């Protein structure tokens, strides 16, 4: 079934902000912070564990791991099989265990055991891409940044806010058009919306609170 609606109004920064504020009232957008706090190292590791893994699996895994080790130094003292056992069943748990040890070692050797607040420096760490780096910068250090994952990339294109092929392109496009006060919150808001309503295949358009503002680009089937 395909939902029918009038064409959305022209995209403006003000209307983008209105859409995000409407969605924020529907979801617990502070869920990640509630689970991990503001510690940059925990946010960094927690984000790595969350990749390709549901929150209900990655959040408890992070809790188990940080009950044993809270700093790069104590983390490096754990053997990779021990870390893997603690974080199981997150996706790619053995590979992520190796990444956590490797980035802990690099933090010690290169950054005096501290997580850097600079995006480019974060990108030198093993297993850290732009999504993870932006999340650490925004949530761990309170700096401006836009964290774009597959949900944000997909939904921004569906809404008609951008026309991009890759998340990195979406990030750059949003930096030009999205008001800075929404940069930090957009990821958490659109991730929740993507998980609950604007799904990759057959989105729940009939239950969407922002249907009136959506261009529905690329949507061929919905519920």
C-alpha positions as CSV (number, residue, x, y, z in Angstrom):
1,X,0.0,0.0,0.0
2,X,1.3,3.5,-0.9
3,X,0.2,6.5,1.1
4,X,-1.1,9.5,-0.8
5,X,-0.4,13.0,0.3
6,X,-0.1,16.5,-1.1
7,X,3.3,17.6,-2.3
8,X,5.4,18.9,0.7
9,X,6.2,22.5,1.0
10,X,9.6,24.0,-0.1
11,X,12.5,22.9,2.1
12,X,13.8,25.7,4.3
13,X,16.1,25.7,7.4
14,X,13.1,26.7,9.5
15,X,10.9,23.8,8.2
16,X,13.8,21.3,8.7
17,X,14.0,22.4,12.3
18,X,10.3,22.1,12.8
19,X,10.4,18.5,11.4
20,X,13.2,17.6,13.8
21,X,11.4,19.1,16.8
22,X,8.2,17.2,16.0
23,X,10.1,13.9,15.8
24,X,12.1,14.7,19.0
25,X,8.8,14.7,20.9
26,X,8.1,11.2,19.7
27,X,11.3,9.5,20.7
28,X,13.7,9.2,23.6
29,X,16.5,11.1,21.9
30,X,18.7,11.1,25.0
31,X,18.8,7.3,25.1
32,X,22.5,7.0,24.1
33,X,23.6,9.6,26.6
34,X,21.5,7.9,29.3
35,X,23.3,4.6,28.6
36,X,26.9,5.9,28.2
37,X,27.1,9.3,29.9
38,X,29.5,12.0,28.6
39,X,32.8,10.1,29.0
40,X,34.4,10.3,25.5
41,X,36.2,6.9,25.8
42,X,32.9,5.1,26.7
43,X,31.1,6.9,23.9
44,X,33.8,5.9,21.5
45,X,33.8,2.2,22.5
46,X,30.0,2.2,22.8
47,X,29.6,3.6,19.3
48,X,31.9,0.9,17.9
49,X,29.9,-1.8,19.6
50,X,26.6,-0.3,18.3
51,X,27.7,-0.6,14.7
52,X,25.4,-3.2,12.9
53,X,24.0,-4.1,16.4
54,X,20.7,-3.2,18.0
55,X,20.8,-0.9,21.1
56,X,19.2,-3.6,23.3
57,X,22.3,-5.7,22.6
58,X,25.1,-3.1,22.4
59,X,24.1,-1.1,25.5
60,X,24.3,-4.1,27.9
61,X,27.5,-5.2,26.2
62,X,29.1,-1.8,26.8
63,X,27.9,-2.0,30.5
64,X,29.6,-5.4,30.9
65,X,32.8,-4.3,29.3
66,X,33.1,-1.0,31.3
67,X,32.4,-2.8,34.5
68,X,35.8,-4.5,33.9
69,X,37.7,-1.6,32.3
70,X,37.0,2.1,32.2
71,X,40.2,3.6,30.6
72,X,42.5,2.8,27.7
73,X,45.1,1.5,30.1
74,X,42.8,-1.0,31.9
75,X,41.2,-1.9,28.6
76,X,44.5,-2.9,27.1
77,X,45.2,-5.2,30.0
78,X,42.3,-7.3,28.9
79,X,43.0,-10.0,26.4
80,X,41.1,-9.9,23.1
81,X,39.2,-13.2,23.9
82,X,38.1,-11.7,27.2
83,X,36.8,-8.6,25.6
84,X,35.0,-10.7,22.9
85,X,33.3,-12.7,25.6
86,X,32.2,-9.6,27.5
87,X,30.7,-7.9,24.4
88,X,29.1,-11.0,22.8
89,X,26.6,-11.1,21.0
90,X,27.3,-7.8,19.3
91,X,27.9,-8.0,15.6
92,X,31.5,-8.9,14.6
93,X,32.4,-9.2,18.3
94,X,35.8,-10.8,17.7
95,X,36.8,-8.1,15.2
96,X,35.5,-5.3,17.5
97,X,37.5,-6.8,20.4
98,X,40.7,-6.5,18.4
99,X,39.7,-2.9,17.4
100,X,39.1,-1.9,21.0
101,X,42.5,-3.1,22.1
102,X,44.2,-1.5,19.1
103,X,42.5,1.9,19.6
104,X,43.3,1.7,23.3
105,X,46.9,1.1,22.5
106,X,47.0,4.1,20.1
107,X,45.3,6.3,22.6
108,X,48.0,5.5,25.1
109,X,50.9,5.8,22.6
110,X,49.8,8.8,20.6
111,X,47.3,10.8,22.8
112,X,48.5,10.3,26.4
113,X,45.6,7.9,27.0
114,X,43.1,10.6,26.3
115,X,40.5,10.6,23.6
116,X,41.2,13.5,21.2
117,X,38.5,16.0,20.6
118,X,39.6,16.7,17.0
119,X,37.7,15.0,14.3
120,X,40.8,14.3,12.1
121,X,42.7,12.8,15.0
122,X,39.8,10.5,15.9
123,X,39.7,9.3,12.3
124,X,43.3,7.9,12.7
125,X,42.0,5.4,15.4
126,X,41.4,1.8,14.3
127,X,37.8,1.2,13.3
128,X,36.7,4.8,13.7
129,X,34.8,6.4,10.8
130,X,33.2,9.7,10.4
131,X,30.0,8.6,12.1
132,X,31.8,7.4,15.2
133,X,34.1,10.4,15.2
134,X,31.3,12.9,15.0
135,X,29.4,11.2,17.7
136,X,32.4,11.4,20.1
137,X,33.0,15.1,19.2
138,X,29.3,16.1,19.7
139,X,28.3,14.0,22.7
140,X,31.7,13.6,24.4
141,X,33.0,17.1,23.9
142,X,29.9,19.2,23.2
143,X,31.3,20.5,19.9
144,X,29.4,21.2,16.8
145,X,29.2,18.3,14.3
146,X,26.8,16.2,12.3
147,X,26.8,12.5,12.8
148,X,25.4,10.8,9.6
149,X,24.7,7.1,9.5
150,X,22.6,5.1,7.1
151,X,19.4,6.2,8.8
152,X,20.2,9.9,8.6
153,X,21.4,9.5,5.0
154,X,18.3,7.6,3.9
155,X,15.7,9.8,5.7
156,X,17.3,13.1,4.6
157,X,17.1,11.9,1.0
158,X,13.5,10.7,1.4
159,X,12.5,14.0,2.9
160,X,13.9,15.8,0.0
161,X,16.4,17.7,2.1
162,X,19.4,16.5,0.1
163,X,20.2,14.5,-3.1
164,X,23.3,12.5,-2.1
165,X,24.7,9.1,-2.8
166,X,26.8,8.5,0.4
167,X,26.6,9.4,4.1
168,X,29.7,11.6,3.8
169,X,28.1,13.6,1.1
170,X,24.9,14.0,3.2
171,X,27.0,15.3,6.1
172,X,28.6,18.0,4.0
173,X,25.2,18.9,2.5
174,X,23.6,19.2,5.9
175,X,26.4,21.4,7.1
176,X,25.4,23.9,4.5
177,X,21.7,24.0,5.0
178,X,20.8,22.7,8.5
179,X,20.8,25.3,11.4
180,X,23.7,24.6,13.7
181,X,21.4,24.2,16.8
182,X,20.1,20.9,15.3
183,X,23.5,19.4,14.3
184,X,24.1,17.4,17.5
185,X,20.5,16.1,17.9
186,X,19.8,15.1,14.3
187,X,21.5,11.7,14.4
188,X,19.7,10.5,17.5
189,X,16.3,11.8,16.3
190,X,16.6,10.3,12.8
191,X,18.1,7.0,14.0
192,X,15.0,6.5,16.3
193,X,12.7,7.5,13.4
194,X,14.5,5.1,11.1
195,X,14.3,2.2,13.5
196,X,10.6,2.7,14.4
197,X,8.9,4.2,11.3
198,X,11.0,5.2,8.3
199,X,12.4,1.8,7.7
200,X,14.7,0.9,4.8
201,X,12.0,-1.3,3.1
202,X,8.3,-0.5,3.2
203,X,8.3,2.4,5.6
204,X,5.3,2.9,7.9
205,X,4.2,6.1,6.1
206,X,0.6,5.7,7.4
207,X,1.9,6.2,11.0
208,X,4.4,8.9,10.2
209,X,3.9,12.2,12.0
210,X,5.9,14.1,9.4
211,X,4.3,12.6,6.3
212,X,3.0,16.0,5.3
213,X,6.5,17.3,5.1
214,X,8.1,14.4,3.3
215,X,8.9,14.2,-0.5
216,X,9.0,10.4,-0.2
217,X,11.8,10.2,-2.7
218,X,12.7,6.7,-3.6
219,X,9.7,5.2,-1.7
220,X,8.0,2.7,-4.0
221,X,6.2,0.7,-1.4
222,X,5.0,1.6,2.1
223,X,2.5,0.6,4.8
